[in-house]
Amino acid sequence: MAIHPSRRSIIKVGSSLLVDAAGAVRRAWLAELVSDIAARVMEGQQIAIVSSGAIALGARRMGLPKGGRASLEDAQAAAAVGQIALAGVWAELLGAHGLTAAQMLVTLDDLEDRRRYLNASATLDRLMSLGVIPVINENDSVATEEIRFGDNDRLAARLAQAARAGQVVLLSDVDGLYTADPSHEPSATRIVRVERIDARIEGFATGGSQSGMGSGGMASKIAAAKIATSSGVDLVIVSGHKPHPLARVADGAGTTFVADKRARSRKAWLAGRLTVKGEIGVDAGAAKALSNGASLLPAGARSVTGKFARGDVVDIVGPLGTVIARGLAEYDSDEAIKVAGLKSSAIEGVLGHTPRAAMVHRDHMVML
């Protein structure tokens, strides 16, 4: 089945495709990809690129061991040096086709904080509407383990939300999701289309990148697919090692994860968040009520963990221990612990003031 690319797309390029084992840019390969991107732009598409490779490029220039990943300090320094080279290559090759490149460096907080997310969204929208090609990377020169995406697959999915794109293309070292590792199982078959990401689909993923150069793997790509599809964006995993990968996507190559077309922008932002401040456990009755569109009332809560304030993002965990929803807390965690399991009539006596009706309101909640 042919997949028709949307008007606005995010294309993610991994380190193993862009940089060779010696840490040099694979210019011939990249030039071919840029030619394909230029052809898409000529057809009326708006494209942003999420490009890895800064750490690998910087490490080569400074002679750092282990590709610049021997320590956090090495990775940050390599990223600072390599990002200039990376942006320069993209600008040069895009410019050869008459296309203007823009650089955007983002951190996790830029897309997790609602106001900063909207600012990034506005910038992306304006650049793409002007025909500029944003080249985006995580700001690894300042990111740490605690405040980073960790891989550009999930970054690409979050940026697709912010850009209101219809499609994410993850160029990979494998041609989609297989029933087993095709490098070890010759009988493995490619899954062409995924309508719903369930435990079976997640079970096909294996961690780690084949090249050892990047930070992602199939597990991170499925995590990215969850973010993308929950916000109404298709996500395609396709091999970047085969000629003209973008044209191959249009012909149905790779694996397509199909978008949930019911997604709304604010709830998509909630679903795609990578950081939450706490969890509220609920009983079976509350879980059923939530699935039918109800708010979470204090009476349905059975446990509260984490430290959060009113307005922070929390996960709602069902009786089987799985996260079933995500939303904005109407109580801070100290109050939530006190009122969990109580009926509304009993809460005022515990807190000493008139309580809010919902612990998490349905208007600020998304089912997962």
C-alpha positions as CSV (number, residue, x, y, z in Angstrom):
1,M,0.0,0.0,0.0
2,A,1.5,3.3,-1.0
3,I,1.9,5.9,1.7
4,H,1.2,9.5,0.5
5,P,3.5,11.9,2.3
6,S,1.8,14.7,4.2
7,R,2.4,18.4,3.3
8,R,4.6,18.9,6.4
9,S,7.1,16.2,7.4
10,I,9.9,15.7,9.9
11,I,12.9,13.6,8.7
12,K,15.2,12.2,11.3
13,V,18.8,11.3,10.2
14,G,20.8,9.1,12.6
15,S,24.5,9.3,13.4
16,S,25.3,5.9,11.8
17,L,23.9,7.2,8.4
18,L,25.4,10.6,8.4
19,V,28.9,9.9,9.9
20,D,31.2,7.0,8.9
21,A,33.2,4.8,11.4
22,A,36.1,7.3,11.2
23,G,33.9,10.2,12.3
24,A,33.7,11.9,8.9
25,V,30.5,13.1,7.1
26,R,29.3,10.7,4.4
27,R,28.9,13.5,2.0
28,A,27.9,11.5,-1.1
29,W,25.1,9.8,0.8
30,L,24.0,13.1,2.4
31,A,24.0,14.9,-1.0
32,E,21.7,12.2,-2.4
33,L,19.3,12.6,0.6
34,V,19.3,16.4,0.2
35,S,18.5,16.0,-3.5
36,D,15.5,13.9,-2.5
37,I,14.5,16.5,0.1
38,A,14.7,19.3,-2.6
39,A,12.5,17.2,-4.8
40,R,9.9,17.0,-2.1
41,V,10.0,20.7,-1.5
42,M,9.5,21.3,-5.2
43,E,6.4,19.2,-4.9
44,G,5.0,21.6,-2.3
45,Q,6.1,19.9,0.9
46,Q,7.4,21.6,4.0
47,I,10.3,19.7,5.7
48,A,12.3,19.9,8.9
49,I,15.3,17.8,9.6
50,V,16.3,16.3,12.9
51,S,20.0,15.5,12.5
52,S,22.2,13.6,14.8
53,G,26.0,13.5,14.3
54,A,27.3,16.4,16.3
55,I,29.1,14.4,19.0
56,A,30.6,12.0,16.5
57,L,31.9,14.8,14.3
58,G,33.3,16.8,17.3
59,A,35.0,13.8,18.8
60,R,36.8,13.1,15.5
61,R,38.0,16.7,15.3
62,M,39.3,16.7,18.9
63,G,40.6,13.1,18.9
64,L,38.4,12.1,21.8
65,P,38.1,8.4,22.7
66,K,35.0,6.3,22.3
67,G,33.5,8.6,19.8
68,G,33.2,11.4,22.4
69,R,31.1,9.3,24.8
70,A,33.7,8.4,27.4
71,S,32.2,10.9,29.8
72,L,29.5,13.5,29.9
73,E,32.0,16.3,29.7
74,D,33.5,14.8,26.6
75,A,30.1,14.4,25.0
76,Q,29.2,18.0,25.8
77,A,32.5,19.4,24.4
78,A,32.2,17.2,21.3
79,A,28.7,18.4,20.7
80,A,29.7,22.0,20.9
81,V,32.5,21.6,18.3
82,G,30.6,19.2,16.1
83,Q,27.4,21.1,15.9
84,I,29.1,23.9,13.9
85,A,30.4,21.5,11.4
86,L,27.1,19.7,11.2
87,A,25.1,22.8,10.6
88,G,27.7,24.0,8.0
89,V,27.4,20.8,6.0
90,W,23.6,20.9,5.9
91,A,23.5,24.6,5.0
92,E,26.0,24.0,2.2
93,L,24.2,21.0,0.6
94,L,20.8,22.5,1.0
95,G,22.0,25.8,-0.4
96,A,23.2,24.0,-3.5
97,H,19.5,23.4,-4.3
98,G,18.5,26.9,-3.5
99,L,17.2,26.0,-0.1
100,T,17.8,28.0,3.1
101,A,18.7,26.2,6.2
102,A,18.0,27.3,9.8
103,Q,19.5,25.8,13.0
104,M,17.4,25.1,16.1
105,L,18.9,23.5,19.2
106,V,16.4,22.4,21.8
107,T,16.4,20.8,25.2
108,L,13.9,18.5,26.9
109,D,12.5,21.4,28.9
110,D,11.8,23.4,25.7
111,L,9.2,20.8,24.8
112,E,8.0,19.7,28.2
113,D,7.2,23.2,29.5
114,R,3.9,24.3,27.9
115,R,4.8,27.9,27.2
116,R,8.3,27.1,25.8
117,Y,6.7,24.4,23.7
118,L,4.3,26.9,22.2
119,N,7.2,29.2,21.5
120,A,9.1,26.5,19.7
121,S,5.9,25.6,17.8
122,A,5.5,29.2,16.6
123,T,9.1,29.3,15.4
124,L,8.9,26.1,13.5
125,D,5.6,27.0,11.9
126,R,7.0,30.4,10.7
127,L,10.2,28.9,9.3
128,M,8.5,26.1,7.5
129,S,5.8,28.3,6.1
130,L,8.6,30.5,4.6
131,G,10.1,27.5,2.9
132,V,13.1,27.4,5.2
133,I,14.5,23.9,6.2
134,P,15.0,23.8,10.0
135,V,17.9,21.6,11.0
136,I,17.3,20.6,14.6
137,N,19.3,18.7,17.2
138,E,19.2,18.3,20.9
139,N,21.4,20.8,22.6
140,D,23.9,18.2,23.8
141,S,26.4,20.8,24.9
142,V,24.3,21.6,27.9
143,A,22.1,18.4,28.2
144,T,22.7,16.0,31.1
145,E,21.3,12.5,31.8
146,E,18.5,14.1,33.9
147,I,17.4,16.7,31.4
148,R,17.7,15.2,27.9
149,F,15.7,13.2,25.4
150,G,18.5,10.7,25.1
151,D,17.7,9.9,21.4
152,N,16.6,11.9,18.4
153,D,13.8,9.5,17.6
154,R,11.6,10.8,20.4
155,L,12.8,14.3,19.7
156,A,11.6,14.0,16.1
157,A,8.2,12.8,17.3
158,R,7.8,15.7,19.8
159,L,8.9,18.2,17.1
160,A,6.3,16.8,14.8
161,Q,3.7,17.7,17.4
162,A,5.1,21.2,17.7
163,A,5.2,21.7,14.0
164,R,1.8,20.2,13.4
165,A,3.3,17.8,10.9
166,G,1.5,14.9,9.4
167,Q,4.4,12.5,9.1
168,V,7.7,11.6,10.8
169,V,10.3,9.6,8.8
170,L,13.0,7.9,10.9
171,L,15.9,6.9,8.6
172,S,17.3,3.8,10.2
173,D,19.9,1.1,9.7
174,V,17.1,-1.4,9.3
175,D,14.2,-1.3,6.9
176,G,11.4,-1.1,9.5
177,L,10.1,-3.3,12.3
178,Y,10.6,-7.0,11.9
179,T,9.2,-10.0,13.8
180,A,12.7,-10.8,14.9
181,D,16.2,-9.4,14.3
182,P,16.7,-9.9,10.6
183,S,20.5,-10.0,11.0
184,H,20.1,-13.2,13.1
185,E,16.8,-14.7,12.0
186,P,16.6,-15.1,8.2
187,S,12.9,-16.0,8.5
188,A,12.0,-12.7,10.1
189,T,9.3,-10.7,8.3
190,R,8.8,-7.0,8.0
191,I,5.7,-5.6,9.6
192,V,4.3,-3.2,6.9
193,R,1.6,-1.4,8.9
194,V,0.9,-1.0,12.6
195,E,-2.6,0.3,13.5
196,R,-2.1,-0.1,17.3
197,I,1.1,-0.3,19.4
198,D,0.4,-3.1,21.9
199,A,2.6,-5.5,23.9
200,R,3.1,-7.7,20.9
201,I,4.5,-4.9,18.8
202,E,6.7,-3.7,21.7
203,G,8.0,-7.3,22.1
204,F,9.5,-7.1,18.6
205,A,11.8,-4.2,19.6
206,T,15.5,-4.7,20.6
207,G,17.5,-2.1,22.3
208,G,20.6,-0.4,21.0
209,S,21.7,0.7,17.6
210,Q,23.4,-1.7,15.3
211,S,26.2,0.7,14.6
212,G,27.0,1.5,18.2
213,M,27.4,5.1,17.2
214,G,24.0,6.5,18.1
215,S,21.9,6.4,21.2
216,G,18.7,5.0,19.8
217,G,17.5,1.6,18.8
218,M,14.2,0.0,17.8
219,A,12.8,0.4,21.3
220,S,13.4,4.1,21.1
221,K,11.7,4.2,17.7
222,I,8.6,2.5,19.0
223,A,8.6,4.9,21.9
224,A,8.7,7.7,19.3
225,A,5.9,6.1,17.4
226,K,3.7,6.2,20.5
227,I,4.3,9.9,20.9
228,A,3.7,10.6,17.2
229,T,0.6,8.5,16.7
230,S,-1.0,9.7,19.9
231,S,-0.8,13.2,18.5
232,G,-2.2,12.4,15.1
233,V,1.1,12.0,13.2
234,D,2.1,9.0,11.1
235,L,5.6,7.6,11.8
236,V,7.6,5.6,9.3
237,I,10.8,3.6,9.9
238,V,12.7,3.0,6.8
239,S,16.3,2.1,5.9
240,G,18.6,4.9,5.0
241,H,21.2,2.5,3.5
242,K,19.1,1.9,0.4
243,P,19.0,4.5,-2.4
244,H,16.4,7.3,-2.3
245,P,14.8,6.3,1.0
246,L,12.2,9.1,0.8
247,A,10.9,7.9,-2.5
248,R,10.8,4.4,-1.1
249,V,8.5,5.7,1.7
250,A,6.1,6.9,-0.9
251,D,6.1,3.4,-2.4
252,G,5.3,1.7,0.9
253,A,8.7,0.7,2.1
254,G,9.5,0.4,5.8
255,T,7.0,0.2,8.6
256,T,4.3,2.7,9.0
257,F,2.7,3.4,12.4
258,V,-0.7,4.8,11.8
259,A,-1.8,8.0,13.5
260,D,-4.7,8.4,15.9
261,K,-6.8,10.9,14.0
262,R,-8.8,11.8,17.1
263,A,-5.9,13.5,18.8
264,R,-6.2,17.1,20.0
265,S,-3.2,19.5,20.3
266,R,-3.2,20.0,24.1
267,K,-3.9,16.4,24.9
268,A,-1.3,15.3,22.4
269,W,1.2,17.5,24.2
270,L,0.3,15.7,27.4
271,A,0.5,12.2,25.9
272,G,3.9,13.0,24.4
273,R,5.5,14.3,27.6
274,L,8.6,12.3,28.7
275,T,8.7,13.6,32.3
276,V,5.9,13.3,34.9
277,K,6.0,14.3,38.5
278,G,4.0,11.5,40.1
279,E,1.5,8.7,39.8
280,I,-2.1,8.2,41.0
281,G,-3.2,4.6,41.3
282,V,-6.9,3.9,40.7
283,D,-9.3,1.0,41.1
284,A,-11.1,-0.9,38.4
285,G,-14.3,1.2,38.7
286,A,-12.4,4.4,38.3
287,A,-10.4,3.0,35.4
288,K,-13.7,2.1,33.6
289,A,-15.2,5.5,34.3
290,L,-12.1,7.2,32.9
291,S,-12.3,5.2,29.7
292,N,-15.9,6.4,29.4
293,G,-14.8,10.0,29.5
294,A,-15.2,10.8,33.2
295,S,-12.8,12.9,35.4
296,L,-10.8,11.2,38.1
297,L,-12.5,11.8,41.5
298,P,-10.7,11.4,44.8
299,A,-12.9,8.5,45.7
300,G,-11.4,6.5,42.8
301,A,-7.8,7.0,43.8
302,R,-6.1,4.2,45.7
303,S,-2.5,5.4,45.9
304,V,-0.4,8.5,45.3
305,T,3.3,8.5,44.7
306,G,5.8,11.2,43.9
307,K,6.0,14.9,44.8
308,F,3.9,17.2,42.6
309,A,2.0,20.5,42.8
310,R,-1.3,21.5,41.3
311,G,-0.9,21.8,37.6
312,D,1.9,19.3,37.3
313,V,1.7,16.3,35.0
314,V,0.9,12.9,36.6
315,D,0.3,9.4,35.3
316,I,-2.8,7.5,36.2
317,V,-2.1,3.8,36.8
318,G,-4.8,1.2,36.5
319,P,-5.3,-1.9,38.8
320,L,-3.0,-4.0,36.6
321,G,-0.1,-1.6,37.2
322,T,-0.1,-0.1,33.7
323,V,-0.3,3.6,32.9
324,I,-3.8,4.2,31.4
325,A,-4.0,8.0,31.4
326,R,-2.0,11.2,31.9
327,G,-3.2,14.5,33.1
328,L,-2.7,17.7,35.1
329,A,-3.2,17.3,38.8
330,E,-5.9,19.4,40.5
331,Y,-4.3,18.7,44.0
332,D,-0.8,18.9,45.2
333,S,0.6,15.5,46.3
334,D,0.3,16.2,50.0
335,E,-3.4,16.9,49.7
336,A,-3.9,14.1,47.2
337,I,-2.5,11.5,49.7
338,K,-4.9,12.8,52.4
339,V,-8.0,12.6,50.2
340,A,-7.3,9.5,48.1
341,G,-10.3,7.1,48.4
342,L,-12.6,9.7,50.1
343,K,-16.0,10.7,48.9
344,S,-16.5,14.4,48.2
345,S,-18.6,14.9,51.4
346,A,-15.7,13.8,53.6
347,I,-12.9,15.8,52.0
348,E,-13.7,19.2,53.5
349,G,-13.4,17.8,57.0
350,V,-9.9,16.5,56.2
351,L,-8.5,19.5,54.3
352,G,-10.3,22.2,56.2
353,H,-11.5,23.9,53.0
354,T,-13.9,23.2,50.1
355,P,-12.2,20.7,47.8
356,R,-12.0,20.7,44.0
357,A,-14.4,18.2,42.5
358,A,-11.8,16.3,40.5
359,M,-8.3,15.0,41.3
360,V,-7.6,15.1,37.5
361,H,-10.3,16.8,35.3
362,R,-11.2,15.1,32.0
363,D,-10.5,18.3,30.1
364,H,-6.9,18.1,31.2
365,M,-6.4,14.3,30.8
366,V,-5.6,12.0,27.9
367,M,-6.1,8.3,27.8
368,L,-3.1,6.2,26.8
